[in-house]
Amino acid sequence: RKEVEQDPGPFNVPEGATVAFNCTYSNSASQSFFWYRQDCRKEPKLLMSVYSSGNEDGRFTAQLNRASQYISLLIRDSKLSDSATYLCVVIFNAGGTSYGKLTFGQGTILTVHP
Amino acid sequence: DAGITQSPRHKVTETGTPVTLRCHQTENHRYMYWYRQDPGHGLRLIHYSYGVKDTDKGEVSDGYSVSRSKTEDFLLTLESATSSQTSVYFCAIRGGQGRGNTIYFGEGSWLTVV
């Protein structure tokens, strides 16, 4: 089983739709969680961190469920410009030099159409 | 802007030749990473560094070596390039505990081995 798993999609939604992605992780020692956005032939860029209490940034809402070991990203009122690949990132708190380990999901492709 | 640059951005090289990619940061971050990204595989960790002269292997380290002689530079070397190493390579940086976990990526280095 992969340490971090995402539904690769693709998700094809019309403008204005609400879409949600999930990302599951297997290591209960996971400490930090993020969502990144990656446009074609570009580097991944931070979309938002995910906090235990859940957090919102405009049309984007991120949530963490430690009991079920997943994080989610909700996008409301989708825009054409939201079309991209969304990556979840998990940092495991293994201590020592392993603190540095990052694990990425494979990414979920979102296409928003007119 | 996280102050991270990669060079070269694009390179075509012949099979069997050595290649070095450079990642330079201006933020004095402790952790630096090299990833490759390929269709169907997502981002895969090659090597990472948790300090000057402190490095460790990732999941796809065979055929690659790294060096970090100073905080700001993390070099990735393909000892003898093969066609399977044709990929886009991303460098990433991250602060340690107390400096935030935000991860920043360079713009990528596109390498073609012919």
Chai-1 contact restraints between the chains, C-beta under 6 A:
chainA,res_idxA,chainB,res_idxB,connection_type,confidence,min_distance_angstrom,max_distance_angstrom,comment,restraint_id
A,S32,B,N101,contact,1.0,0.0,6.0,A-B,restraint_1
A,E43,B,F90,contact,1.0,0.0,6.0,A-B,restraint_2
A,E43,B,F105,contact,1.0,0.0,6.0,A-B,restraint_3
A,E43,B,E107,contact,1.0,0.0,6.0,A-B,restraint_4
A,E43,B,G108,contact,1.0,0.0,6.0,A-B,restraint_5
A,P44,B,F105,contact,1.0,0.0,6.0,A-B,restraint_6
A,I91,B,N101,contact,1.0,0.0,6.0,A-B,restraint_7
A,T97,B,Y50,contact,1.0,0.0,6.0,A-B,restraint_8
A,G100,B,Y31,contact,1.0,0.0,6.0,A-B,restraint_9
A,G100,B,Y48,contact,1.0,0.0,6.0,A-B,restraint_10
A,G100,B,Y50,contact,1.0,0.0,6.0,A-B,restraint_11
A,F104,B,G42,contact,1.0,0.0,6.0,A-B,restraint_12
A,F104,B,L43,contact,1.0,0.0,6.0,A-B,restraint_13
A,Q106,B,G42,contact,1.0,0.0,6.0,A-B,restraint_14
A,G107,B,G42,contact,1.0,0.0,6.0,A-B,restraint_15
